[in-house]
Amino acid sequence: MRGHKGKIAVITGAAAGIGQAYAQRLAQEGCDIVAADISAATETGKLVEAEGRKFLSCICDVSSQDSVLKLAEDVERTFGRCDILVNNAGIYPRKKFLEMTYEDWRRVMSVNLDAAFFTCRAFVPGMKERGWGRIVNMSSSTFATVVPDYAHYIASKGGIVGFTRALATEMGPFGITVNAIAPSLTRSQGTLSQTPRAGANSMDAEFENLARRQSIPRPEVPEDLVGALAFLTSDDAAFITAQTLYVDGGFVRV
């Protein structure tokens, strides 16, 4: 797609799963990649460098403003700028509302929502100065479906939709687009390690139960999301902003 060649993409939560798939695809499109994660993104680096692109792994706690500012310093020092920002890092602990503490609530909000503010606040000024930028935030199909035991998670992902729309309004005049991608339950290392909900004997069974409710009746995998990301961060999507794109096999209808 047009517009990726030579761009610098910062992807949070890129050590594995969806973030790793995003990094590989944007490298294929011609981007150099910064992976920001609480773990070293060694395997992601191998995939990016195999595509002939430069790679930087930054240990970063996206829920900490100081850690994100350090990330921005490292990006500036190594590449000089951030052109594409992908706010992918997130947590999704299952907990019933009446068992949820404020600490549980704040932890999810800090990683899933506060982090997007921190990263955008760090990188958007440079995008504005250069007159070009692409921001993609990760929401979730749970925001538009009936899913119990995730009040904090769903609230955070609804916040992402609102933040995406508001930031797009302010940044549109400066060549910066801001969109969100909303996947369904995606088969990855992180989700497979979760405890299945009542009625499912395993996470594999939970994936299959969900797939039967989709138009495309198979579990979602990270590779299903990379085309949407590549499009939204390209020049071909220069007139698309403030949108939430559901990439979920037809589970949510909007």
N, C-alpha and C positions, 0 to 999 in steps of 0.2 A: 504494500500500500504506500501511497505517497506521503512524504514528510517525515519519515522516521530516520533516514540515513544521517548518521553523525549526531543524533540527539542523545541526551543523557537522561536516563530513566531511573528514578529512585522508587523502589518497591519495598514496602514494609511487610514483614512476615514472609520473607522470600527464601528462607532456609529449606522449606519443604512445601508439599501440597500445592495449593492454588498459586501461591506467590512464586514458587519455583517454576511452575508451568508458565506463568506470566513472564518471568525473566527470560526463559528460553525463547519464547515466541518473540518478544521485543528484540532480543539479540538477533534472531533470524531476520527481523525487519530492518536491522542495521543500527540498533541502539547500543550504546555502552550502558552497563548496568551497575547500579548500586543496590545491594541487598542489605536492608536494615532489619535486624532480627536479634532476639535475645540469645540466639545460638549462632555459632559460626556457620556461614552458608557455603561450606566447602564443596558439597556436591553441586550446588547451584552454580558455583564458579566454574566448575569443570564443564558444565553444559554450555555456559555463556562463552567461555574461551574456545570451546570446540566449534563455535560459530564464527570465530575470528574477531570477537569483540572484547573490549577491555572490561574488567570487572573489579569491583571493590566491595568487600564484605565489612560491614560496620556493626559491631555489637551495640544494640540500642534498645532501651526500654521506652517504647513509644508513649507510655503513660506518664513519663517524666519529662517536663519541659527542658530541664537542664540536659538530659540525655539527647533529646532531639536537637537542641542547639549545638551540642557537640557533633552530632551527625551532620548538621548543616556546615559546620566548620570543616569537617573531613571531606565532604563533597566539594566545597569551594576550593580547598587546597589541592584536591586530586584532579577534578574535572573543570572547575571554574563556574559551574552553574548546574541547575536542575531544570530540564525542559518538560519532563513528564513525571508526574507524581501519582503513584498508585497507593492508596491507603487500604492495604489488604489485611494487615494484622488484626486479629480479633480473637476473643474467647467466647465460649458458649457453654458455661456450666449449667446443668439442669438443676433447678431447685423450685419447690413449691412456694408460692408467694407467702403463705402463712409461716413458712420456715425461714424465709429470707431475712437476713439482717441488713442494716444500712451498709455495713462493710461489704457484704456480698454485692449490694446494689452499686456502690461506688467503684468497686473493682472492675465490674463490667463496663460501667460508664467511662471510667478512666482509659481503659484499653480500646474500647470500641468507638467512643465519641470524642473524648477530650483529645486523644491522639491526633485525630484529623485536624482539630483546631491548631495543635502545636506544629504539625508538619506544614500545614498551609500557611500559618503565620511565618514560618521560617523561610519557605521557598517562594511564596507568591510575590513578594516584592521584587525579586529578581526577574520573574516572568513578566511582571508588569513593565519593568524597565526595558526589557528586550522586545516587548510587544508580541509575545507568543508563549503559550503554555497549554498543557493538557493535564487536567486533574480527573482521576477516576477514583471514586470512593466505593467501598463495598457495603451494600445493604443486604437484605435477605428476603426471600419469599415469605418468611414467617410474618413479616409486617402486613401481609395481605391474606393470611390464612388463619385457620383455627388451630393453634398449637399450644398446649398447656405447659406449665412449669418453666416458662422462659420470660416472665414479665420484664426482668431487667434487660435481657438480651433484645427482646422485641422493641422495648422502649429506646434502646440505644440505636437500633437500626432504623427506627422511625426518625430519630434525631438526625441520622445521617442523611435521610431524604430531605429533611427540612434544611439542613446545613448546605447540602448540594444546591438546592434551589436558590437559597439566599446568596450564597457566594457567587453563583453563576450570574445573578442579577448585577452584582457590583463589578465583576471582572469582565463581563462581556465587551465593554468598550475598549479593552486593552488586549484583545486577541487571545484571551484565555477562556477555554471552555471547561465546564465542570459538570460531570455526569456521574451517575451511579450504576453499578451492576448489581442485580439481585439474584443470586443463585438459590437453588433449593439445597437440600441436604446433599453434600458432595462427598463422594467416596474418596477419602484421603487418609493419611496416617493419623491425623488428629481425630477425625470423626469415627474411624474404626476402633479407636481406643475408648470411646464413650460407652457408658452403660445403656443397654437398650431399654426402651420404655416398656411399660407393662403390656403384655400381649405379644411381645416379640422375644423369641428365644435367643436371638443374637443380633448384632448390628447388621449382619447380612440379611436377616429376615426383615429388619426394619427398612433397609434400603429397598428390598423387593416389594414390601407393602406399599411404600410410597410410589414406587415406579408404576404400579398398577393403576394409580390415580392420575397419571400423566398422559398426555397425548402421545408422547414417545415413551413407550413402556420399558425403560431400562434405567438403572441407576446413573446419576450424573457423576462425571469424573472431571478433574481439573482441566483436561484438554478441551472439554465442551465450552469453556469460558474464554479461551485465548483469542478466538476470532473476534468476539465482541470487543475485547480490550484493544486489539490491534486496530480495529475500525475506529473506535472512539478516540484513540490517541493519534489518528492520522489527519492529514490535510483533507481527506475526503469527508470528515465529520466536522469541518470548520464551522458549519452553520447549525450544529446540534449541540445544545447546552441545556442544563437544568433538568435533564431527563433521567428517569430510572428505568433501566432496561432489564426486564425479567428474562433470565436465561435459565430456564428450569424445565425444559421438555414439555411445556404447555400445561404446567400445573396451575399457575395463576393466569387468569384472563383479565386483561385490562384494555 
